[in-house]
Amino acid sequence: PPKNTPPTFNAPPIKPSQPSFADKFNRANMGKSDFEKFIGENLISKIGILILIIGVVIGAKYAIDKELLSPLTRIILGYLVGVGLTGFSLKLKAKYESFSAVLLSGAMAIMYFITFAAYDFYALFPQAMAFLLMVVFTCFTVFAAVKYDKPVIAHIGLVGAYAVPFLLSDGSGKVAVLFSYMTIINIGILVLSFKKHWKSLFYLSFAFTWTIFSSWLVSNYKPENFSLALGFSSLFFGIFYGCNLAYKLRKAELFGISDVIILLLNSFVFYGIGYFLLAGHKNGGELLGLFTLANAIIHFVVCLFIYRLKLADKNLFYFILAMVITFITLAIPVQLSGNWVTIFWAMEATILFYLGKSKNISIYQKLSFPLIFLAFLSLLEDWSHNNSEFNYLGDYIITTPFFNAQFLCGIIFVACFTVMLFINKKAKSETPDTSINKVITDILTYTIPTILIVVTYFTFRTEIGNIFRNLFESSKINTGSRGNTYYQYNFDYKNLKTIAVFIYSMFFASALTLLNIKKIKSKELAVANAAINTVTILAFLVQGLFILSELRLSFLHQANKYFVSGNINIGIRYIALVFFALLIFSCYQLAKADIFKVKFKKAFDYLLYIAILWVLSSELLHWLEIAGLQSGYKLGLSILWGVYSLVLISIGIWKNKKFLRIGAIGLFAITLLKLFLYDIASLDTISKTIVFVSLGVLLLLISFLYNKYKHLIIDDVKTEN
């Protein structure tokens, strides 16, 4: 097959499953005398040998307490019992193999106990001799287990083997000897794993080794033990990795949940120990990323070995490759920082997503999901450290807008998510519509474009903020006297930045809407467009126009003697209104587009005419203040609102839009209330005359229009009915 395709694997033949321990007690089996057979041939022998061992211990204790025998005699008799039981078990092996195996297990347990007693209780042996004897017993036990093909014997030997160093310990704390001994045991387990499929033995050894090592690390580790600890932990990791793979390769068994647990435990226990050791070393902190990457390389070598030789179940291959990716992912934040972490995670997520979709490897696609969110959260953290808000501490370092690491990070992030968006859109039509695929596709359909839109918007918005923050910082003047420091800033830049962000936001919302209408044609995005546009319009009307009025006041009053407010304070108003008109136009295009099943032209009309009234009112106040006629704003607004009501009624009659006519009448009612409750008290006689005459004329015109075009209004009502 081509090199870029995953290896092909042949599943092993399915073997009939063995009955579990619980199955032996069900009613059907008990009816066939299996229960009696289990008790007579299996359970009784194990209980018997346990009772025999207890009897030997009780007898030995009685002889010790009563001093019936000398210490040497007691030990010799104990060994004779063990040897006799061993010989008897070997004699019975040919005809009664299971019974013989139980007897041999008991004999080995007696040998361990007697050797321990001879060393610890009576000091008949030196430590070296006792250690050698116990190693011999362990080797013999494992040898017998292989010959008998009975893992229970090996369990006895393994428990005894791990107990030896603790039973014979003299408190000298020679951990190098202990770990060397444990390494020899684990190498034996590794060799045994290629001969016998005794996974329980491997699990027991795994638990003993890491428990003993971790306990020592927590309680007795010292910095001078660094090399010893890292060396032996690496040895144990490699041995257990080899054992686990041996079972997979020798038997070609399927990859199961127990294998996942062991591989994860072995990998992350070793990684955690290594991280702990390096973090505590004076020069180790610089090697943490390299150590993490080394873990990824180890898994990659194993993965390559399996791939080239096609040795195991494909799930094992994919899982180990996933481990490679996991450790590469961990290595990035360990070794790097800031924007580089975000860049690598975004690129890694894209590569995994592409492989998962194009090669139909679900584990890669699933691995890309957490990376998508990790990259996004990392980018948010980067933004939080490099925000474009203004500070007054005098320690700000000017950043070149659009030519900095943060902007580069944002652009690469946007590019990666754009690629994922197109991959997902292409694969959506090709993927079988299974329940799990549908869930994944639905999640991706909303998640990726949402993150893409948010990041694209804020990437450029941040740089706009940087431009005005730089100007703000550059305007700083020290006005302190006699060595005191007191900075003055041109605060117009704060307001100019806000308006610039509004201009950009309106442009972004308009461009996104028109792009969707002309090219993308997404119903989901159209809903988002409507929401984004509405929020942006309302925000500009409420906050944007207010900030523009602040800029106008700054231009007119020139209150700060250190800075001059220029024409930009007035000119930026009309730049903003141009983009506001563009946003209104994009809303109009969206309202009449065929993307929505439900039209919202009426909602658009409400938004349009309210926005026009708001902007006209603001513009009237703007020019009245420039002309120095601030006192005339009450009169001017009342007349403007009255004229606007007349225009709305005219449009409502012309376009047969009842809601516009009713809205116009409501606006005129508000205008009259404003006139009588608020305006009239502060107007002079001429102003009162003008406003009353004007509104009276407008009311008469409205009434005339209703009478002249009443046939159109009646037809409108009939049409609605």
KACOR-V434212 format. One record per pair of residues at least 24 apart in sequence whose ideal C-beta (glycine too) atoms are under 8 Angstrom apart, sorted by sequence separation. I is the first residue (numbers start at 1). GAP is how many residues later the second one is. D is the distance in Angstrom with one decimal. If there is no record, write none. Layout:
I:GAP:D
I:GAP:D
This chain:
83:24:7.7
161:24:5.2
271:24:5.7
299:24:4.4
300:24:4.7
382:24:6.3
424:24:6.1
509:24:5.2
548:24:7.5
584:24:6.3
616:24:6.3
617:24:7.7
671:24:7.0
56:25:6.0
82:25:5.0
85:25:6.8
112:25:6.2
241:25:6.2
270:25:7.7
299:25:4.6
349:25:7.8
468:25:5.1
472:25:7.7
548:25:4.9
82:26:7.7
111:26:5.0
134:26:6.9
135:26:7.9
138:26:7.3
210:26:7.1
240:26:4.9
345:26:5.5
349:26:5.6
468:26:7.5
641:26:6.0
642:26:6.4
645:26:6.9
134:27:7.6
158:27:7.5
182:27:5.8
209:27:5.4
296:27:7.8
325:27:6.7
382:27:6.5
421:27:5.2
509:27:4.9
584:27:6.4
641:27:7.5
82:28:4.2
267:28:7.0
296:28:5.0
299:28:6.6
420:28:5.4
421:28:5.9
468:28:6.0
469:28:7.3
548:28:6.8
613:28:7.4
616:28:6.9
81:29:6.0
82:29:4.5
108:29:5.9
135:29:7.3
237:29:6.2
296:29:7.9
345:29:5.3
346:29:4.3
468:29:3.4
641:29:7.3
642:29:5.5
134:30:4.3
182:30:7.0
237:30:7.7
296:30:7.9
345:30:3.9
379:30:6.9
467:30:7.8
506:30:5.9
641:30:4.4
668:30:7.6
158:31:7.8
182:31:7.9
209:31:7.6
296:31:3.6
379:31:7.2
417:31:6.0
421:31:6.1
505:31:5.5
580:31:7.8
613:31:5.6
668:31:7.4
78:32:6.6
79:32:7.2
82:32:6.4
108:32:7.4
237:32:8.0
267:32:7.5
295:32:4.5
296:32:4.8
465:32:6.2
468:32:6.4
544:32:6.5
612:32:7.9
52:33:7.9
108:33:4.9
131:33:6.7
134:33:7.9
237:33:3.9
342:33:5.7
345:33:6.0
346:33:7.9
464:33:7.4
467:33:7.6
638:33:5.6
641:33:7.8
134:34:7.3
178:34:7.9
179:34:7.4
206:34:5.6
236:34:7.5
293:34:7.1
379:34:5.9
417:34:6.1
418:34:6.5
505:34:7.9
506:34:6.8
668:34:7.3
78:35:7.6
79:35:5.7
205:35:8.0
292:35:5.7
293:35:7.1
296:35:6.4
417:35:4.3
580:35:7.2
78:36:3.7
108:36:8.0
234:36:7.3
342:36:4.2
464:36:5.4
465:36:7.0
540:36:7.5
638:36:6.2
131:37:5.7
206:37:8.0
233:37:5.9
341:37:5.3
342:37:4.8
464:37:6.0
502:37:7.5
637:37:7.7
638:37:5.4
130:38:5.4
154:38:7.4
202:38:7.7
205:38:8.0
292:38:5.1
293:38:4.5
375:38:6.7
414:38:6.6
417:38:6.9
502:38:5.4
577:38:6.9
664:38:7.9
75:39:6.0
78:39:7.2
292:39:3.9
325:39:7.8
609:39:6.4
104:40:5.7
233:40:4.8
234:40:7.8
342:40:5.8
461:40:6.0
464:40:5.5
540:40:6.0
127:41:5.7
175:41:6.2
202:41:5.1
233:41:6.6
322:41:5.5
326:41:7.7
375:41:7.8
414:41:5.8
502:41:7.9
638:41:5.8
75:42:6.7
202:42:7.4
289:42:5.3
292:42:5.0
293:42:7.5
322:42:7.7
325:42:5.9
329:42:6.6
413:42:5.6
414:42:5.2
502:42:4.6
74:43:7.8
75:43:4.6
127:43:6.2
158:43:6.2
292:43:7.3
318:43:6.5
339:43:5.5
461:43:6.1
537:43:7.6
104:44:7.4
154:44:6.2
229:44:7.5
230:44:6.4
233:44:7.7
319:44:7.3
338:44:6.1
460:44:6.6
461:44:7.4
634:44:7.2
635:44:7.0
108:45:7.5
151:45:7.4
155:45:7.3
159:45:7.6
175:45:7.4
202:45:7.3
289:45:4.6
290:45:7.2
318:45:5.0
322:45:5.9
329:45:7.8
333:45:7.9
410:45:6.4
414:45:6.4
498:45:7.6
499:45:6.6
502:45:7.9
634:45:4.4
142:46:6.4
146:46:7.3
155:46:6.6
158:46:5.8
162:46:4.8
288:46:4.9
289:46:2.3
318:46:7.9
413:46:7.6
498:46:7.6
537:46:6.3
75:47:6.9
101:47:4.8
105:47:6.0
109:47:6.0
120:47:7.0
138:47:7.7
149:47:7.3
151:47:4.3
154:47:5.3
158:47:6.3
173:47:7.1
230:47:5.3
288:47:7.0
289:47:7.3
338:47:7.6
536:47:6.4
537:47:7.4
74:48:8.0
100:48:7.4
105:48:5.2
108:48:5.4
112:48:4.6
119:48:7.9
120:48:7.7
199:48:6.0
229:48:5.6
230:48:8.0
372:48:7.7
410:48:7.6
411:48:6.8
457:48:7.7
460:48:7.7
499:48:5.8
634:48:6.6
635:48:6.4
75:49:6.1
101:49:4.3
104:49:6.1
108:49:6.6
119:49:6.0
146:49:6.5
151:49:6.2
155:49:6.7
179:49:7.3
183:49:6.8
186:49:8.0
190:49:5.3
193:49:7.9
410:49:3.3
498:49:5.0
499:49:6.5
573:49:7.2
634:49:6.7
71:50:7.5
72:50:7.8
102:50:7.5
142:50:6.9
146:50:6.6
151:50:5.9
158:50:7.7
162:50:7.5
175:50:7.1
182:50:7.9
186:50:6.4
189:50:7.5
193:50:4.6
197:50:6.5
533:50:6.2
537:50:7.6
71:51:4.1
97:51:6.5
101:51:6.6
105:51:4.6
109:51:7.3
112:51:7.2
116:51:4.8
226:51:5.9
457:51:5.6
609:51:7.1
639:51:7.7
72:52:6.5
98:52:7.6
101:52:5.7
108:52:6.8
112:52:7.8
116:52:7.4
176:52:5.9
183:52:5.5
187:52:6.3
190:52:5.3
194:52:5.1
407:52:6.6
410:52:7.5
456:52:8.0
495:52:5.1
499:52:7.3
605:52:7.0
635:52:5.0
639:52:6.4
642:52:6.4
646:52:5.3
653:52:6.1
661:52:7.8
45:53:7.2
49:53:5.1
53:53:5.6
71:53:6.6
97:53:8.0
175:53:6.9
179:53:4.3
183:53:7.3
186:53:4.5
190:53:5.1
193:53:4.2
197:53:7.4
533:53:6.8
606:53:7.6
638:53:5.4
642:53:5.0
645:53:7.1
649:53:5.5
653:53:7.8
45:54:5.2
48:54:7.8
49:54:6.3
52:54:6.0
56:54:6.0
182:54:7.6
186:54:7.2
189:54:6.1
193:54:6.0
197:54:5.7
226:54:8.0
533:54:5.2
605:54:7.4
609:54:7.2
613:54:7.5
93:55:7.4
210:55:7.9
214:55:7.6
226:55:5.6
407:55:7.6
495:55:5.4
496:55:7.1
605:55:6.8
632:55:7.6
635:55:6.5
639:55:5.0
643:55:6.7
646:55:5.8
650:55:6.4
42:56:6.8
46:56:5.7
49:56:6.7
50:56:7.6
53:56:5.7
57:56:7.1
183:56:7.3
190:56:6.9
194:56:5.8
206:56:6.9
217:56:6.5
263:56:7.0
267:56:6.2
271:56:7.6
406:56:6.9
407:56:5.7
495:56:5.2
570:56:8.0
635:56:5.4
638:56:7.9
639:56:7.5
642:56:4.4
646:56:5.9
649:56:6.1
653:56:4.8
656:56:6.8
41:57:6.4
45:57:4.4
49:57:3.7
53:57:6.3
60:57:7.4
64:57:8.0
186:57:7.9
193:57:7.5
223:57:6.9
241:57:7.9
245:57:7.0
255:57:7.4
259:57:7.2
263:57:7.6
529:57:8.0
530:57:7.8
533:57:7.3
602:57:6.4
606:57:7.7
638:57:6.9
645:57:7.2
649:57:7.7
41:58:7.5
45:58:7.8
223:58:7.2
226:58:7.8
255:58:4.6
658:58:6.0
199:59:7.8
203:59:7.6
206:59:7.8
210:59:5.4
214:59:7.3
217:59:7.3
252:59:8.0
254:59:5.2
260:59:6.7
453:59:7.0
492:59:6.7
495:59:7.5
646:59:7.9
653:59:5.9
656:59:7.6
658:59:7.7
53:60:7.9
206:60:7.2
213:60:7.5
252:60:6.8
253:60:7.5
255:60:4.0
263:60:7.2
530:60:6.4
653:60:6.6
656:60:4.6
241:61:7.3
252:61:7.3
254:61:7.3
255:61:4.3
402:61:5.2
529:61:5.8
249:62:5.1
401:62:4.6
404:62:7.8
492:62:5.6
658:62:7.0
248:63:7.9
249:63:5.8
401:63:7.7
656:63:7.1
248:64:4.8
255:64:6.5
526:64:6.6
248:65:7.0
343:65:7.9
347:65:7.2
354:65:7.4
358:65:7.5
401:65:4.5
339:66:4.7
343:66:5.5
346:66:6.4
350:66:4.3
354:66:7.9
357:66:5.3
401:66:4.9
245:67:7.7
338:67:7.3
339:67:6.0
342:67:5.3
346:67:4.8
349:67:6.9
350:67:7.8
353:67:5.0
357:67:7.1
399:67:5.3
526:67:7.3
248:68:5.6
339:69:7.3
343:69:5.2
347:69:5.9
350:69:5.5
354:69:5.8
358:69:7.8
401:69:7.2
491:69:7.7
503:69:7.9
510:69:7.3
517:69:8.0
526:69:4.3
545:69:7.3
549:69:7.5
556:69:7.0
339:70:3.8
343:70:7.4
346:70:4.3
350:70:5.6
353:70:6.3
357:70:4.4
490:70:7.3
506:70:7.7
526:70:6.0
530:70:7.1
537:70:6.6
541:70:6.4
545:70:7.5
548:70:7.7
552:70:6.2
556:70:7.1
342:71:6.4
346:71:7.3
349:71:7.3
353:71:7.7
399:71:7.1
492:71:7.2
398:72:4.9
488:72:7.5
490:72:7.8
496:72:7.0
500:72:7.8
503:72:6.3
507:72:5.4
510:72:4.7
514:72:5.5
517:72:5.5
523:72:5.6
549:72:7.5
553:72:7.9
396:73:7.3
490:73:4.3
492:73:5.5
496:73:7.7
499:73:5.4
503:73:5.4
506:73:4.2
510:73:4.9
513:73:4.1
517:73:6.3
522:73:7.4
523:73:7.0
534:73:6.7
541:73:4.9
545:73:4.7
549:73:7.2
552:73:6.6
388:74:5.4
488:74:5.1
502:74:6.1
506:74:5.9
509:74:5.8
513:74:7.3
516:74:8.0
521:74:6.1
523:74:7.8
537:74:6.0
541:74:7.6
548:74:7.8
552:74:7.3
365:75:7.2
372:75:7.0
376:75:5.3
383:75:6.8
387:75:7.7
398:75:6.2
453:75:7.6
488:75:7.8
507:75:7.1
510:75:7.4
514:75:6.6
372:76:7.3
379:76:6.5
386:76:7.6
388:76:7.7
389:76:7.6
398:76:7.4
449:76:6.9
496:76:6.6
503:76:5.0
506:76:6.7
510:76:4.2
513:76:7.1
517:76:5.0
388:77:2.5
396:77:5.0
492:77:6.5
499:77:5.7
506:77:4.5
509:77:7.2
513:77:5.4
387:78:7.7
388:78:5.3
446:78:6.9
517:78:7.0
372:79:7.2
376:79:7.4
383:79:6.5
390:79:6.0
445:79:7.3
516:79:7.3
388:80:7.8
389:80:7.6
388:81:5.3
390:82:5.5
394:82:7.1
479:83:7.0
477:85:5.6
475:88:6.7
394:91:7.8
394:93:6.2
392:95:7.1
392:97:7.3
390:104:6.0
388:109:7.9
12:239:7.4
12:240:4.4
12:241:6.3
12:242:6.9
11:243:7.0
7:299:7.6
7:300:5.1
6:301:7.8
9:301:6.5
12:301:7.9
8:302:6.8
11:302:7.1
7:303:4.9
9:303:7.0
9:304:5.9
9:305:4.2
8:306:7.9
7:307:7.1
6:308:6.8
9:308:7.3
7:310:6.5
6:311:7.1
6:312:7.6
6:353:6.9
5:354:7.5
6:355:6.9
